[in-house]
Amino acid sequence: MDLHEQLKNLFPDHIESEHEEFLEEEHELFIQKEPMICKFEKRKGKATTIIEGYEGTDEDFKILAKEIKTKLSVGGTFKDDSIIIQGDYRDKIMHILKEKGFKVKRVGG
């Protein structure tokens, strides 16, 4: 007995509705010619990685920030035209950005 049949036994009065699958459209990011800057700083004694220099719209930069945070499973924020990621993830972030077609320049250390 599969899960679908078990649910029918538990809820015999339930009427199935047609559900539509919503596919999230992949947003095309603006790829710039100038390199983005990926640098390391310590703020209040904690390591942070800062990404600056994106020339596209703020919405695109926020989407990029969310994608980086999701892929690395870390916290971070988008503030003052820069992405601030908790921890030192310069190498991983640079690899992610290069895969997307961005030019990245490592600054500091």
BAVO-673840 format. One record per atom (N, C-alpha, C): residue in one letter; x, z, y. Coordinates in steps of 0.1 Angstrom, whole numbers, plus 2048, in hexadecimal, padded with zeros to 3 digits. Example, Ala and Ser with C-alpha at 12.3 -4.5 7.8 and 13.67 -1.06 7.14 Angstrom:
! residues 2
+--------+-----+-----+-----+
! residu !   X !   Z !   Y !
+--------+-----+-----+-----+
!      A ! 884 ! 84E ! 7C7 !
!      A ! 87B ! 84E ! 7D3 !
!      A ! 884 ! 84E ! 7DF !
!      S ! 880 ! 847 ! 7EA !
!      S ! 889 ! 847 ! 7F5 !
!      S ! 881 ! 84F ! 800 !
+--------+-----+-----+-----+
***
This chain:
! residues 109
+--------+-----+-----+-----+
! residu !   X !   Z !   Y !
+--------+-----+-----+-----+
!      M ! 809 ! 800 ! 7F4 !
!      M ! 800 ! 800 ! 800 !
!      M ! 809 ! 800 ! 80C !
!      D ! 807 ! 7F6 ! 815 !
!      D ! 80F ! 7F6 ! 821 !
!      D ! 809 ! 7FE ! 82C !
!      L ! 810 ! 7FF ! 837 !
!      L ! 80D ! 807 ! 842 !
!      L ! 7FF ! 803 ! 848 !
!      H ! 7FD ! 7F6 ! 849 !
!      H ! 7F1 ! 7F0 ! 84E !
!      H ! 7E4 ! 7F5 ! 847 !
!      E ! 7E5 ! 7F5 ! 839 !
!      E ! 7DA ! 7FA ! 831 !
!      E ! 7D8 ! 809 ! 832 !
!      Q ! 7E3 ! 810 ! 833 !
!      Q ! 7E2 ! 81F ! 835 !
!      Q ! 7DB ! 822 ! 842 !
!      L ! 7DE ! 81B ! 84C !
!      L ! 7D8 ! 81E ! 859 !
!      L ! 7C9 ! 81A ! 859 !
!      K ! 7C5 ! 810 ! 851 !
!      K ! 7B7 ! 80C ! 850 !
!      K ! 7B0 ! 818 ! 848 !
!      N ! 7B6 ! 81E ! 83E !
!      N ! 7B0 ! 829 ! 837 !
!      N ! 7AE ! 835 ! 840 !
!      L ! 7B8 ! 838 ! 849 !
!      L ! 7B7 ! 843 ! 852 !
!      L ! 7AD ! 841 ! 85D !
!      F ! 7AC ! 835 ! 862 !
!      F ! 7A3 ! 832 ! 86D !
!      F ! 79A ! 826 ! 869 !
!      P ! 790 ! 829 ! 861 !
!      P ! 787 ! 81E ! 85D !
!      P ! 77E ! 818 ! 868 !
!      D ! 77B ! 81F ! 873 !
!      D ! 773 ! 81A ! 87D !
!      D ! 77B ! 812 ! 888 !
!      H ! 788 ! 812 ! 887 !
!      H ! 790 ! 80B ! 891 !
!      H ! 78E ! 7FC ! 88F !
!      I ! 78C ! 7F6 ! 89B !
!      I ! 78B ! 7E7 ! 89B !
!      I ! 798 ! 7E2 ! 8A1 !
!      E ! 79E ! 7D9 ! 89A !
!      E ! 7AB ! 7D3 ! 89E !
!      E ! 7A9 ! 7CA ! 8AA !
!      S ! 7B1 ! 7CB ! 8B4 !
!      S ! 7B1 ! 7C2 ! 8BF !
!      S ! 7BC ! 7B9 ! 8BF !
!      E ! 7BB ! 7AD ! 8C4 !
!      E ! 7C6 ! 7A4 ! 8C4 !
!      E ! 7D0 ! 7A8 ! 8CF !
!      H ! 7DC ! 7AA ! 8CB !
!      H ! 7E6 ! 7AE ! 8D4 !
!      H ! 7EF ! 7A2 ! 8D7 !
!      E ! 7F3 ! 7A1 ! 8E3 !
!      E ! 7FC ! 796 ! 8E7 !
!      E ! 80A ! 79C ! 8E8 !
!      E ! 813 ! 794 ! 8E4 !
!      E ! 821 ! 798 ! 8E6 !
!      E ! 826 ! 794 ! 8F3 !
!      F ! 82A ! 79D ! 8FB !
!      F ! 830 ! 79A ! 908 !
!      F ! 83F ! 799 ! 907 !
!      L ! 844 ! 78D ! 909 !
!      L ! 852 ! 78B ! 909 !
!      L ! 858 ! 78D ! 917 !
!      E ! 862 ! 795 ! 918 !
!      E ! 868 ! 797 ! 925 !
!      E ! 870 ! 78B ! 929 !
!      E ! 86E ! 785 ! 934 !
!      E ! 875 ! 779 ! 938 !
!      E ! 883 ! 77D ! 93C !
!      E ! 88D ! 776 ! 938 !
!      E ! 89B ! 779 ! 93B !
!      E ! 89D ! 774 ! 949 !
!      H ! 8A1 ! 77C ! 952 !
!      H ! 8A3 ! 779 ! 960 !
!      H ! 8B1 ! 773 ! 962 !
!      E ! 8B1 ! 768 ! 969 !
!      E ! 8BE ! 761 ! 96B !
!      E ! 8C5 ! 767 ! 977 !
!      L ! 8D1 ! 76D ! 975 !
!      L ! 8D8 ! 773 ! 980 !
!      L ! 8E0 ! 769 ! 988 !
!      F ! 8E2 ! 76C ! 994 !
!      F ! 8EA ! 763 ! 99D !
!      F ! 8F9 ! 766 ! 999 !
!      I ! 900 ! 75B ! 995 !
!      I ! 90E ! 75C ! 992 !
!      I ! 916 ! 758 ! 99E !
!      Q ! 91F ! 761 ! 9A3 !
!      Q ! 926 ! 75E ! 9AF !
!      Q ! 934 ! 759 ! 9AC !
!      K ! 93B ! 754 ! 9B6 !
!      K ! 948 ! 74F ! 9B5 !
!      K ! 953 ! 75A ! 9B7 !
!      E ! 950 ! 763 ! 9C0 !
!      E ! 959 ! 76E ! 9C3 !
!      E ! 958 ! 778 ! 9B8 !
!      P ! 963 ! 77F ! 9B4 !
!      P ! 963 ! 789 ! 9A9 !
!      P ! 95C ! 796 ! 9AE !
!      M ! 955 ! 79C ! 9A5 !
!      M ! 950 ! 7A9 ! 9A7 !
!      M ! 95B ! 7B3 ! 9A5 !
!      I ! 95A ! 7BF ! 9AC !
!      I ! 964 ! 7C9 ! 9AB !
!      I ! 95F ! 7D4 ! 9A2 !
!      C ! 967 ! 7D8 ! 998 !
!      C ! 964 ! 7E2 ! 98F !
!      C ! 96F ! 7ED ! 990 !
!      K ! 96B ! 7F9 ! 996 !
!      K ! 975 ! 803 ! 998 !
!      K ! 971 ! 810 ! 993 !
!      F ! 97B ! 819 ! 991 !
!      F ! 97A ! 826 ! 98C !
!      F ! 97C ! 830 ! 997 !
!      E ! 973 ! 83A ! 998 !
!      E ! 975 ! 845 ! 9A1 !
!      E ! 971 ! 852 ! 99B !
!      K ! 975 ! 85D ! 9A0 !
!      K ! 971 ! 86A ! 99C !
!      K ! 969 ! 870 ! 9A8 !
!      R ! 95C ! 873 ! 9A4 !
!      R ! 953 ! 879 ! 9AE !
!      R ! 94F ! 886 ! 9A9 !
!      K ! 952 ! 891 ! 9B1 !
!      K ! 94F ! 89E ! 9AE !
!      K ! 955 ! 8A2 ! 9A0 !
!      G ! 961 ! 89D ! 99E !
!      G ! 968 ! 8A0 ! 991 !
!      G ! 964 ! 898 ! 985 !
!      K ! 95A ! 88F ! 987 !
!      K ! 955 ! 887 ! 97C !
!      K ! 959 ! 879 ! 97D !
!      A ! 95C ! 872 ! 972 !
!      A ! 960 ! 864 ! 972 !
!      A ! 954 ! 85B ! 974 !
!      T ! 955 ! 851 ! 97D !
!      T ! 94B ! 847 ! 980 !
!      T ! 951 ! 83A ! 980 !
!      T ! 949 ! 830 ! 97C !
!      T ! 94D ! 822 ! 97E !
!      T ! 944 ! 81B ! 988 !
!      I ! 94A ! 814 ! 991 !
!      I ! 942 ! 80F ! 99C !
!      I ! 944 ! 7FF ! 99C !
!      I ! 939 ! 7F8 ! 99D !
!      I ! 939 ! 7EA ! 99D !
!      I ! 934 ! 7E5 ! 9AB !
!      E ! 93C ! 7DD ! 9B2 !
!      E ! 938 ! 7D9 ! 9BF !
!      E ! 93B ! 7CA ! 9C1 !
!      G ! 935 ! 7C4 ! 9CC !
!      G ! 939 ! 7B7 ! 9CF !
!      G ! 92F ! 7AC ! 9CA !
!      Y ! 923 ! 7B0 ! 9C6 !
!      Y ! 919 ! 7A6 ! 9C2 !
!      Y ! 913 ! 7A0 ! 9CE !
!      E ! 912 ! 792 ! 9CE !
!      E ! 90D ! 78B ! 9DA !
!      E ! 8FE ! 787 ! 9D8 !
!      G ! 8F8 ! 789 ! 9CD !
!      G ! 8EA ! 785 ! 9CA !
!      G ! 8E1 ! 78F ! 9D1 !
!      T ! 8D4 ! 78E ! 9CC !
!      T ! 8CA ! 797 ! 9D2 !
!      T ! 8CB ! 7A5 ! 9CC !
!      D ! 8C6 ! 7AF ! 9D3 !
!      D ! 8C6 ! 7BD ! 9CE !
!      D ! 8BF ! 7BE ! 9C0 !
!      E ! 8B4 ! 7B7 ! 9BF !
!      E ! 8AC ! 7B7 ! 9B3 !
!      E ! 8B4 ! 7B3 ! 9A7 !
!      D ! 8BC ! 7A8 ! 9A9 !
!      D ! 8C5 ! 7A3 ! 99E !
!      D ! 8CF ! 7AE ! 99A !
!      F ! 8D5 ! 7B4 ! 9A5 !
!      F ! 8DF ! 7BE ! 9A2 !
!      F ! 8D9 ! 7CA ! 99B !
!      K ! 8CC ! 7CE ! 99E !
!      K ! 8C6 ! 7D9 ! 997 !
!      K ! 8C3 ! 7D6 ! 989 !
!      I ! 8BF ! 7C9 ! 986 !
!      I ! 8BD ! 7C5 ! 978 !
!      I ! 8CA ! 7C5 ! 971 !
!      L ! 8D5 ! 7C1 ! 977 !
!      L ! 8E2 ! 7C2 ! 971 !
!      L ! 8E7 ! 7D0 ! 96E !
!      A ! 8E4 ! 7D9 ! 977 !
!      A ! 8E7 ! 7E7 ! 976 !
!      A ! 8DF ! 7ED ! 96A !
!      K ! 8D3 ! 7EA ! 969 !
!      K ! 8CB ! 7EF ! 95E !
!      K ! 8D0 ! 7EA ! 950 !
!      E ! 8D4 ! 7DD ! 950 !
!      E ! 8D9 ! 7D7 ! 944 !
!      E ! 8E6 ! 7DE ! 93F !
!      I ! 8EF ! 7E0 ! 949 !
!      I ! 8FC ! 7E7 ! 946 !
!      I ! 8F9 ! 7F5 ! 941 !
!      K ! 8F0 ! 7FC ! 947 !
!      K ! 8EE ! 80A ! 943 !
!      K ! 8E7 ! 80B ! 935 !
!      T ! 8DF ! 801 ! 932 !
!      T ! 8D8 ! 800 ! 925 !
!      T ! 8E2 ! 7FD ! 91A !
!      K ! 8EB ! 7F3 ! 91D !
!      K ! 8F5 ! 7EF ! 913 !
!      K ! 8FF ! 7FA ! 910 !
!      L ! 903 ! 801 ! 91A !
!      L ! 90D ! 80C ! 918 !
!      L ! 906 ! 819 ! 915 !
!      S ! 8F9 ! 81A ! 916 !
!      S ! 8F2 ! 827 ! 914 !
!      S ! 8F8 ! 832 ! 91C !
!      V ! 8F9 ! 82F ! 929 !
!      V ! 8FE ! 839 ! 933 !
!      V ! 8F5 ! 83A ! 93F !
!      G ! 8F7 ! 844 ! 947 !
!      G ! 8EF ! 846 ! 953 !
!      G ! 8F6 ! 83F ! 95E !
!      G ! 8EF ! 83D ! 969 !
!      G ! 8F5 ! 837 ! 974 !
!      G ! 8EA ! 834 ! 97F !
!      T ! 8EE ! 82E ! 98A !
!      T ! 8E5 ! 82B ! 995 !
!      T ! 8E9 ! 81F ! 99C !
!      F ! 8E0 ! 81A ! 9A4 !
!      F ! 8E2 ! 80E ! 9AD !
!      F ! 8E1 ! 814 ! 9BB !
!      K ! 8EC ! 814 ! 9C3 !
!      K ! 8EB ! 81A ! 9D0 !
!      K ! 8F5 ! 813 ! 9D9 !
!      D ! 8F1 ! 810 ! 9E5 !
!      D ! 8F9 ! 80A ! 9F0 !
!      D ! 900 ! 7FD ! 9EB !
!      D ! 8F9 ! 7F4 ! 9E5 !
!      D ! 8FF ! 7E8 ! 9E0 !
!      D ! 90A ! 7E9 ! 9D6 !
!      S ! 909 ! 7F4 ! 9CE !
!      S ! 913 ! 7F6 ! 9C3 !
!      S ! 90C ! 7FD ! 9B7 !
!      I ! 911 ! 7FA ! 9AB !
!      I ! 90C ! 801 ! 99F !
!      I ! 916 ! 80C ! 99C !
!      I ! 910 ! 818 ! 99A !
!      I ! 919 ! 823 ! 997 !
!      I ! 915 ! 828 ! 989 !
!      I ! 91F ! 827 ! 980 !
!      I ! 91D ! 82A ! 972 !
!      I ! 924 ! 837 ! 96F !
!      Q ! 91E ! 840 ! 967 !
!      Q ! 924 ! 84D ! 964 !
!      Q ! 92F ! 84A ! 959 !
!      G ! 93B ! 84E ! 95B !
!      G ! 946 ! 84D ! 951 !
!      G ! 94F ! 841 ! 955 !
!      D ! 95A ! 840 ! 94E !
!      D ! 964 ! 835 ! 94F !
!      D ! 961 ! 82A ! 945 !
!      Y ! 95A ! 820 ! 949 !
!      Y ! 956 ! 815 ! 940 !
!      Y ! 95B ! 808 ! 946 !
!      R ! 966 ! 808 ! 94D !
!      R ! 96A ! 7FB ! 954 !
!      R ! 96C ! 7F0 ! 94A !
!      D ! 973 ! 7F2 ! 93F !
!      D ! 976 ! 7E8 ! 935 !
!      D ! 969 ! 7E2 ! 92F !
!      K ! 960 ! 7EB ! 92B !
!      K ! 953 ! 7E6 ! 925 !
!      K ! 94A ! 7DF ! 92F !
!      I ! 94A ! 7E4 ! 93B !
!      I ! 942 ! 7DE ! 946 !
!      I ! 947 ! 7D0 ! 949 !
!      M ! 955 ! 7CF ! 94A !
!      M ! 95B ! 7C2 ! 94D !
!      M ! 958 ! 7B8 ! 942 !
!      H ! 958 ! 7BD ! 936 !
!      H ! 955 ! 7B4 ! 92B !
!      H ! 947 ! 7AF ! 92B !
!      I ! 93D ! 7B8 ! 92E !
!      I ! 92F ! 7B4 ! 92F !
!      I ! 92D ! 7AA ! 93B !
!      L ! 934 ! 7AC ! 946 !
!      L ! 932 ! 7A3 ! 952 !
!      L ! 938 ! 796 ! 94F !
!      K ! 944 ! 796 ! 948 !
!      K ! 94A ! 789 ! 945 !
!      K ! 942 ! 781 ! 93B !
!      E ! 93B ! 787 ! 932 !
!      E ! 932 ! 780 ! 929 !
!      E ! 927 ! 77A ! 930 !
!      K ! 922 ! 780 ! 93B !
!      K ! 917 ! 77A ! 943 !
!      K ! 91C ! 76F ! 94D !
!      G ! 929 ! 76D ! 94E !
!      G ! 92E ! 763 ! 956 !
!      G ! 934 ! 767 ! 964 !
!      F ! 934 ! 774 ! 966 !
!      F ! 93A ! 77A ! 973 !
!      F ! 949 ! 77A ! 972 !
!      K ! 94F ! 779 ! 97E !
!      K ! 95D ! 77C ! 97F !
!      K ! 95E ! 78B ! 983 !
!      V ! 967 ! 792 ! 97D !
!      V ! 968 ! 7A0 ! 980 !
!      V ! 977 ! 7A3 ! 983 !
!      K ! 979 ! 7AC ! 98D !
!      K ! 987 ! 7B0 ! 990 !
!      K ! 987 ! 7BF ! 98F !
!      R ! 991 ! 7C4 ! 987 !
!      R ! 993 ! 7D2 ! 985 !
!      R ! 99B ! 7D8 ! 990 !
!      V ! 997 ! 7E3 ! 996 !
!      V ! 99D ! 7E9 ! 9A1 !
!      V ! 9A0 ! 7F8 ! 99E !
!      G ! 9AC ! 7FC ! 9A0 !
!      G ! 9B0 ! 80A ! 99E !
!      G ! 9B3 ! 80E ! 98F !
!      G ! 9BF ! 812 ! 98D !
!      G ! 9C2 ! 817 ! 97F !
!      G ! 9C4 ! 80C ! 975 !
+--------+-----+-----+-----+
***
